[in-house]
Amino acid sequence: MANGWAHDGAVQEQIEDTVTDAVKNARARLASGEGTRFCEDCGEEIPAARRKAQPSSRTCVKCQADRDAAIRPSGFNRRGSKDSQLR
């Protein structure tokens, strides 16, 4: 398939890089260390089942869902970058 200036496999490399970046970002957001018994946001007790499943949890399920909803992905747009079009 003719890709202009791009070498064979360039599109696949972009896809793999995007997935790799997303995994790195997700791992960076994971809590580490010892968790807490009470939610840092609302102060309610974190259910024992959540503390057992996620020992490093610092928020209840509702507050964590609110935090996750507030995250806006902001990554590098590989398809729209001038460098990727020139290669």
PyMOL CGO cylinders between C-alpha atoms (Angstrom):
from pymol import cmd
from pymol.cgo import CYLINDER

trace = [
    CYLINDER, 0.00, 0.00, 0.00, 1.40, 3.39, -0.93, 0.3, 1, 1, 1, 1, 1, 1,
    CYLINDER, 1.40, 3.39, -0.93, 1.89, 5.61, 2.08, 0.3, 1, 1, 1, 1, 1, 1,
    CYLINDER, 1.89, 5.61, 2.08, 3.70, 8.54, 0.53, 0.3, 1, 1, 1, 1, 1, 1,
    CYLINDER, 3.70, 8.54, 0.53, 6.78, 9.27, 2.62, 0.3, 1, 1, 1, 1, 1, 1,
    CYLINDER, 6.78, 9.27, 2.62, 5.92, 6.79, 5.37, 0.3, 1, 1, 1, 1, 1, 1,
    CYLINDER, 5.92, 6.79, 5.37, 7.75, 3.49, 5.50, 0.3, 1, 1, 1, 1, 1, 1,
    CYLINDER, 7.75, 3.49, 5.50, 5.96, 0.14, 5.59, 0.3, 1, 1, 1, 1, 1, 1,
    CYLINDER, 5.96, 0.14, 5.59, 4.50, -0.51, 9.02, 0.3, 1, 1, 1, 1, 1, 1,
    CYLINDER, 4.50, -0.51, 9.02, 4.42, 3.16, 10.05, 0.3, 1, 1, 1, 1, 1, 1,
    CYLINDER, 4.42, 3.16, 10.05, 0.69, 3.09, 10.79, 0.3, 1, 1, 1, 1, 1, 1,
    CYLINDER, 0.69, 3.09, 10.79, 1.07, -0.02, 12.94, 0.3, 1, 1, 1, 1, 1, 1,
    CYLINDER, 1.07, -0.02, 12.94, 3.93, 1.65, 14.83, 0.3, 1, 1, 1, 1, 1, 1,
    CYLINDER, 3.93, 1.65, 14.83, 1.70, 4.65, 15.55, 0.3, 1, 1, 1, 1, 1, 1,
    CYLINDER, 1.70, 4.65, 15.55, -1.03, 2.37, 16.88, 0.3, 1, 1, 1, 1, 1, 1,
    CYLINDER, -1.03, 2.37, 16.88, 1.41, 0.47, 19.08, 0.3, 1, 1, 1, 1, 1, 1,
    CYLINDER, 1.41, 0.47, 19.08, 2.93, 3.69, 20.43, 0.3, 1, 1, 1, 1, 1, 1,
    CYLINDER, 2.93, 3.69, 20.43, -0.51, 5.05, 21.27, 0.3, 1, 1, 1, 1, 1, 1,
    CYLINDER, -0.51, 5.05, 21.27, -1.44, 1.87, 23.15, 0.3, 1, 1, 1, 1, 1, 1,
    CYLINDER, -1.44, 1.87, 23.15, 1.91, 1.85, 24.97, 0.3, 1, 1, 1, 1, 1, 1,
    CYLINDER, 1.91, 1.85, 24.97, 1.43, 5.47, 26.07, 0.3, 1, 1, 1, 1, 1, 1,
    CYLINDER, 1.43, 5.47, 26.07, -2.10, 4.72, 27.31, 0.3, 1, 1, 1, 1, 1, 1,
    CYLINDER, -2.10, 4.72, 27.31, -0.86, 1.76, 29.37, 0.3, 1, 1, 1, 1, 1, 1,
    CYLINDER, -0.86, 1.76, 29.37, 1.96, 3.86, 30.88, 0.3, 1, 1, 1, 1, 1, 1,
    CYLINDER, 1.96, 3.86, 30.88, -0.50, 6.61, 31.81, 0.3, 1, 1, 1, 1, 1, 1,
    CYLINDER, -0.50, 6.61, 31.81, -2.91, 4.11, 33.41, 0.3, 1, 1, 1, 1, 1, 1,
    CYLINDER, -2.91, 4.11, 33.41, -0.12, 2.50, 35.43, 0.3, 1, 1, 1, 1, 1, 1,
    CYLINDER, -0.12, 2.50, 35.43, 1.09, 5.90, 36.61, 0.3, 1, 1, 1, 1, 1, 1,
    CYLINDER, 1.09, 5.90, 36.61, -2.40, 6.68, 37.97, 0.3, 1, 1, 1, 1, 1, 1,
    CYLINDER, -2.40, 6.68, 37.97, -2.60, 3.45, 40.00, 0.3, 1, 1, 1, 1, 1, 1,
    CYLINDER, -2.60, 3.45, 40.00, -2.39, 4.00, 43.71, 0.3, 1, 1, 1, 1, 1, 1,
    CYLINDER, -2.39, 4.00, 43.71, 0.55, 2.44, 45.49, 0.3, 1, 1, 1, 1, 1, 1,
    CYLINDER, 0.55, 2.44, 45.49, 1.49, 1.91, 49.09, 0.3, 1, 1, 1, 1, 1, 1,
    CYLINDER, 1.49, 1.91, 49.09, -0.83, 1.37, 52.00, 0.3, 1, 1, 1, 1, 1, 1,
    CYLINDER, -0.83, 1.37, 52.00, -4.47, 2.33, 51.58, 0.3, 1, 1, 1, 1, 1, 1,
    CYLINDER, -4.47, 2.33, 51.58, -6.75, 4.04, 54.06, 0.3, 1, 1, 1, 1, 1, 1,
    CYLINDER, -6.75, 4.04, 54.06, -9.85, 2.90, 55.89, 0.3, 1, 1, 1, 1, 1, 1,
    CYLINDER, -9.85, 2.90, 55.89, -11.75, 6.10, 55.18, 0.3, 1, 1, 1, 1, 1, 1,
    CYLINDER, -11.75, 6.10, 55.18, -12.23, 7.84, 51.84, 0.3, 1, 1, 1, 1, 1, 1,
    CYLINDER, -12.23, 7.84, 51.84, -9.95, 10.85, 51.33, 0.3, 1, 1, 1, 1, 1, 1,
    CYLINDER, -9.95, 10.85, 51.33, -12.69, 12.71, 49.46, 0.3, 1, 1, 1, 1, 1, 1,
    CYLINDER, -12.69, 12.71, 49.46, -15.94, 12.13, 51.37, 0.3, 1, 1, 1, 1, 1, 1,
    CYLINDER, -15.94, 12.13, 51.37, -14.71, 10.66, 54.67, 0.3, 1, 1, 1, 1, 1, 1,
    CYLINDER, -14.71, 10.66, 54.67, -16.98, 7.61, 54.49, 0.3, 1, 1, 1, 1, 1, 1,
    CYLINDER, -16.98, 7.61, 54.49, -15.57, 4.20, 55.38, 0.3, 1, 1, 1, 1, 1, 1,
    CYLINDER, -15.57, 4.20, 55.38, -14.21, 2.29, 52.39, 0.3, 1, 1, 1, 1, 1, 1,
    CYLINDER, -14.21, 2.29, 52.39, -15.98, -1.11, 52.22, 0.3, 1, 1, 1, 1, 1, 1,
    CYLINDER, -15.98, -1.11, 52.22, -13.87, -4.06, 53.34, 0.3, 1, 1, 1, 1, 1, 1,
    CYLINDER, -13.87, -4.06, 53.34, -14.38, -5.81, 49.99, 0.3, 1, 1, 1, 1, 1, 1,
    CYLINDER, -14.38, -5.81, 49.99, -12.83, -2.85, 48.14, 0.3, 1, 1, 1, 1, 1, 1,
    CYLINDER, -12.83, -2.85, 48.14, -9.93, -2.66, 50.59, 0.3, 1, 1, 1, 1, 1, 1,
    CYLINDER, -9.93, -2.66, 50.59, -9.33, -6.38, 50.08, 0.3, 1, 1, 1, 1, 1, 1,
    CYLINDER, -9.33, -6.38, 50.08, -9.54, -6.18, 46.28, 0.3, 1, 1, 1, 1, 1, 1,
    CYLINDER, -9.54, -6.18, 46.28, -7.49, -2.96, 46.05, 0.3, 1, 1, 1, 1, 1, 1,
    CYLINDER, -7.49, -2.96, 46.05, -5.33, -2.74, 49.20, 0.3, 1, 1, 1, 1, 1, 1,
    CYLINDER, -5.33, -2.74, 49.20, -3.88, 0.63, 48.17, 0.3, 1, 1, 1, 1, 1, 1,
    CYLINDER, -3.88, 0.63, 48.17, -7.28, 2.28, 47.68, 0.3, 1, 1, 1, 1, 1, 1,
    CYLINDER, -7.28, 2.28, 47.68, -7.71, 5.70, 49.24, 0.3, 1, 1, 1, 1, 1, 1,
    CYLINDER, -7.71, 5.70, 49.24, -11.22, 6.51, 47.97, 0.3, 1, 1, 1, 1, 1, 1,
    CYLINDER, -11.22, 6.51, 47.97, -14.61, 4.82, 47.99, 0.3, 1, 1, 1, 1, 1, 1,
    CYLINDER, -14.61, 4.82, 47.99, -16.01, 3.50, 44.73, 0.3, 1, 1, 1, 1, 1, 1,
    CYLINDER, -16.01, 3.50, 44.73, -18.25, 6.53, 44.11, 0.3, 1, 1, 1, 1, 1, 1,
    CYLINDER, -18.25, 6.53, 44.11, -15.49, 9.08, 44.69, 0.3, 1, 1, 1, 1, 1, 1,
    CYLINDER, -15.49, 9.08, 44.69, -13.05, 7.09, 42.57, 0.3, 1, 1, 1, 1, 1, 1,
    CYLINDER, -13.05, 7.09, 42.57, -15.62, 6.97, 39.76, 0.3, 1, 1, 1, 1, 1, 1,
    CYLINDER, -15.62, 6.97, 39.76, -15.95, 10.76, 40.03, 0.3, 1, 1, 1, 1, 1, 1,
    CYLINDER, -15.95, 10.76, 40.03, -12.16, 11.13, 39.85, 0.3, 1, 1, 1, 1, 1, 1,
    CYLINDER, -12.16, 11.13, 39.85, -11.95, 8.84, 36.82, 0.3, 1, 1, 1, 1, 1, 1,
    CYLINDER, -11.95, 8.84, 36.82, -14.72, 10.74, 35.05, 0.3, 1, 1, 1, 1, 1, 1,
    CYLINDER, -14.72, 10.74, 35.05, -12.82, 14.00, 35.54, 0.3, 1, 1, 1, 1, 1, 1,
    CYLINDER, -12.82, 14.00, 35.54, -9.72, 12.71, 33.73, 0.3, 1, 1, 1, 1, 1, 1,
    CYLINDER, -9.72, 12.71, 33.73, -9.47, 14.10, 30.23, 0.3, 1, 1, 1, 1, 1, 1,
    CYLINDER, -9.47, 14.10, 30.23, -7.09, 12.27, 27.94, 0.3, 1, 1, 1, 1, 1, 1,
    CYLINDER, -7.09, 12.27, 27.94, -4.48, 14.55, 26.49, 0.3, 1, 1, 1, 1, 1, 1,
    CYLINDER, -4.48, 14.55, 26.49, -2.00, 12.65, 24.44, 0.3, 1, 1, 1, 1, 1, 1,
    CYLINDER, -2.00, 12.65, 24.44, 0.22, 13.23, 21.50, 0.3, 1, 1, 1, 1, 1, 1,
    CYLINDER, 0.22, 13.23, 21.50, -1.73, 13.27, 18.24, 0.3, 1, 1, 1, 1, 1, 1,
    CYLINDER, -1.73, 13.27, 18.24, 0.54, 11.12, 16.11, 0.3, 1, 1, 1, 1, 1, 1,
    CYLINDER, 0.54, 11.12, 16.11, -1.68, 11.18, 13.05, 0.3, 1, 1, 1, 1, 1, 1,
    CYLINDER, -1.68, 11.18, 13.05, -1.95, 14.95, 13.02, 0.3, 1, 1, 1, 1, 1, 1,
    CYLINDER, -1.95, 14.95, 13.02, 1.68, 15.68, 13.75, 0.3, 1, 1, 1, 1, 1, 1,
    CYLINDER, 1.68, 15.68, 13.75, 3.69, 17.21, 10.95, 0.3, 1, 1, 1, 1, 1, 1,
    CYLINDER, 3.69, 17.21, 10.95, 6.64, 14.94, 11.68, 0.3, 1, 1, 1, 1, 1, 1,
    CYLINDER, 6.64, 14.94, 11.68, 4.60, 11.79, 11.11, 0.3, 1, 1, 1, 1, 1, 1,
    CYLINDER, 4.60, 11.79, 11.11, 3.36, 13.15, 7.79, 0.3, 1, 1, 1, 1, 1, 1,
    CYLINDER, 3.36, 13.15, 7.79, 6.86, 13.98, 6.57, 0.3, 1, 1, 1, 1, 1, 1,
    CYLINDER, 6.86, 13.98, 6.57, 8.43, 10.63, 7.31, 0.3, 1, 1, 1, 1, 1, 1,
]
cmd.load_cgo(trace, "trace")
